[in-house]
């Protein structure tokens, strides 16, 4: 069975479980939107980053804008709506995967809408125009991102809670920062690419990545497939295994296997992360076994200091490289 299909099944179950756990809060937000419930601020609790009406209409209007944009570009309305739905699933899933596990980065490479939709219905069910627009849209906005935006927003709001900063103020500050970053990064990328040439840039982003994406599109159009039973079985198996892991962790406190490891443990990302996670797990286990919870908490600032020191050193050398116009220290990703 294909690893990609098992990944998709596990990812979908993980997102579905997260929505089920959040059903009470989602119901509160819906009641607040309909005016059947007082706002959290009125009840004395910390307010949400945005009001329920703003969140609802933002999601609806934003989604309609994306669907219309994709349709005008040449994608059918049905495929555009399905693309938007899969993108929301990616956002919800990646946010929880990163926030719950604390991993540095994660990519939804196998959850690309083109792979999910063609895996369920076959590539022959989609017009070449729809596949072409979908392929290039998802490549830029959905899966080959070294730092997905939604998990960072969740981290920012958590930091606001810990620092007793109003969530809405933090949210507005992040929105301004994102807008400025988009303008600056697009301008800088185009400026450097035209001044130095794409061949002098990072080979994956300017050469290998676009070529790989174009080749994937060509294969979907030329080698059309129908519904494949083995892929559906693999998708169901991945979802079942993830569901069993989730249930086992609910029933048994000692159960050591986590569904996040099953989802993200394979492939390029897993090969980069397994050693740091192993070292962190081993040190934590030793401290808790032979020390105490108090010792563990006292050592947390030192562990965070190691992370801060790594990024401080990286930032220093990046500044030096920029001044000297050289290429040296690189912070992954």
N, C-alpha and C positions, 0 to 999 in steps of 0.2 A: 504494500500500500504506500502511496506517495506521502512523503513527509509533509509536503506543502498542504495537502488536504487534511491531514491530521491536525496540523497547526491551525487551519481555519476552523475546524470543528471545535477545537479546544478554546480558541479565541472567542467564538460566538457564544459558547456555553458560559465562559468566564464573564462576558459582558451581560448576558441574560441574568446570571446569578447576582451580579452587582446591582442591576436594576431592581431585581426582586428584593434585595436587602434594603434598597433605598425607597421602597414603595411607600412607606409611611411619610417620609419627607416629601416625596413627589406629590403625594395626595394633599399634604398641607399647602404646597406651593400652588397646586391647582385650585384648591378652595380659596386661597388668598387671591388668585387671579380672578375668580368669579365673585369675589367680595363676600364670601360666606364665612371668612375667618379674618380676625384682626391680624395686622402685620406683626412680625416678630419684634420689631422695634417698639410697637405699641404695648407689647406684652412684657417689655423690659429686657428681652434677649438681644444679643448682638444682631444688627440687621444684616441681610444678605448683601452680596456685592452689588446686586441690582434688584429692583423690585420685580415681583412676579409678572406684572403686565409687560414691563420692559423686556424681561427674559423671554416671555412667550412670543411677543410680537417681533423681537429681534431674531429669534430662531425661525419663525415663520417667514418673515420678510426676507431675511438673509438666505434662507433655503430657496424661496421662490426666485430671488435674483440669480442664484447659482444655476438653478434649473433652466431659467429662461436664457441665460448667457450660454449655457451648453447647447441648448436647442438652436439658438441663432447661429452658433458656430457650426452646426451640422449634425448634432446628435439628436436622436429621437427623444420625445418627451418621456417615454417610459424608461429608457436607459438612463436619461438624465436624472429622473427621480430616484431610480435604484442606485445610481452613483452617489447621490447626496445621502441616501440612507446608509450606504456602506461607509461613507466618510464619517458620518456621525458615530457609527459603531467603532471605527478606528479611534476617533477622539476619545470616546468614553473608555474604551479598552486600554489605550496607551496611558491615559491619565491615571487609571487605577493601577496598572502594572508598575509604572514608575514610582508613584507615590507610596504604594504599599510595600514595594521591595527596596526602594532606595537606590536602584541601579543608576549608573551615570547616564546612560542613554539607551534607547531601544528604538528599533525601526519596525514598522508593520510591513515589511517587504512582502511577506506571503499573503497579506490581507489586501493587496491591491484590488480595487473593484473589478478590473479586467480579469484577474485570476479567479476571484470569487464568482463572478457572474458566468464566465465561460465554464467554470468547473461545475456549476449547477445546471446550466442549460446547453452547454456546448458553444463553441465559437461560431458555428454555422447559424445560430439563432440571431446573430447580430450583424447588421449591415457594416461593410468596411468603413463607411464614414463615421459611424458611431464608435467603432473600435479605434479609429485613428484619433479622434478628438479625445476619447477616454484615455488612451494610452499616454498622450503627451500631457494631458491635464493632471493625471495622477502622478506622473513622474516628477512634476514640478512641485505639486502642492500636498501630496498625500503620503508618500512612503520613503523616499530617499532623503529624509531630513535627519540631520545629526542631533537636533534638539527639537523635539515636538513641542509646540507652543502650549497646549492645554495643561500638561503636567507642570510646567513652570508657573502657570497662573495659579494652579492649586497650591503649589509650594509657597507662592507669594502671599496668598490669602491666609495660609497657615501661619506664616511669619507675622502677618498683620495681627492675627489673634494673639500670638505669644507676646508681641510687643505692644498690645493694646492700641493698635492703630485702627481707625475706622476702615472696615473692609471696602467701602465705596471709594474712599480717598485712595487706598492702595490700588484699587481696580482702575480708577481714572489715571493714576500715575503710570501704571503698566500699559494702558491703552496709548497714552502719549508716547511712551518709550518705544512701543512697537511701531507706531506710525513713523517716528523719526528714524528708527533703525531700518525700516523698509526703504525709505527714501535714500538714506545714506549708503546702505549696502548695495542697492541697485546701481546707484550712480558710481560708486567706487568699483564695483565689478566690471561695469561697462567701460569705465575709464581705463582701468588696468588692462582689460582684455584687448581693447583697441590700441593701447599704447605699446604693449609688450607682445601681443599676439596670443591666440589661444594655445598654441603649442608650448608656450612658456608657462602656462598656468598649470593647476593641478590636473594630472592626466585623467582622473576619474570623472571629475565634473565637466571637463571640456572635451574629452576624447572618448574614453572607454565607456563612461556612463551613457552618453547620448547614443553611441553606436549599439550598445547592448539593448537599450530601450527600443531603438528602431528595428533591431533584429527580432526582438520579441514580438513587435507588432507585425512584422512580415510573416513570422511563423503562424500567428493567429489567423491572418487573412489567407495565406496560401494553403496551409495544412489545416483546413477546417475540420472540426470535430463535432459530434453529437453528444447526447447525454451518455456518460460513461459510468456504468454501474460500479466499477471498482473504485472510482473517485468518490462516489457518494458513500460507499461503504467505509472508505478511509475517513471521510469527513465525520460520519456518524461515530466511528471508533474513537477518533480524537475527542469528540464531544463527550462520549461516555467515559473515557479515561479521566478527563478533566473533572467531570461531575463526581466520579468516584473519589478522586483526590480531595475535592472540596468537602464531600460528605465525611470522609475519613478524618479530616482535620477538625470537623465539628464534633465528631463522636469520641475521638481519642486524643487527649492532650499530648501524648507521647509520639504521635505519628510524625515522622520526620520529613516526609515528602510534601513539597508545596506545588500547587498547580502552576504558579508562575515559572518555576524551574522547568516544568514540562513544556510550557509554551515557548519560553525564550532560551532554553538550554541548548538548542541545536543550532548549527550553522555558524556564520561569521561572528555574530555577536557573542554567542556562547563561548567560542574559542578564545575570545579576549577577556571574558569576565570570570571564567571558572577559577583561576588561581587567586585573584583578589578575594573572591567570595570564600574560597577554601581557607585562606589565611585568616580572614575576619571571623569566620565561624569557629576556627580552631582556637583563636585567642579569646573570643567571647566564652567558649565552652570551658576553657581552662580557668578563666577568671571567676566564672560563676561556680565552677565545681570546687576549686581550692581556695577561693576568696569569699566574696559575698556580694549581694546586690549593692550594698553601699560602696564597696570597692569598684564595682562595675560603673556606678554612676560617677565616682570620683575620677575615673580614667576616661570618661567620655570627652571632657574638654581637651585632653591630650590627643585623642584620636581625631577630633575635629581640627586640632591644630596641625596635624600632619597633612590633612587635606588642604587647609588654608595655606600652609607652607609650600606645598606643591604648586598651587595655582599662583601664589605670590612670586615664586621663582620663575614660573612660566611667563607671567605678565612682565616681569623685569626683562627677561631675555627677548620677549617679543618687542618690547619698546626699544631695546638696543638694536635688534635686527632692523626695525623700521628706520631708526636714525642712520644706521650704517648701510642700509639698502642691501642687506644680506638675508639668506634663509638659514635658519638654525633651529632653535628649540620649537617644538610643535606640541600643542596640547590636544590630545585626542578627546573627542572626535572633531 
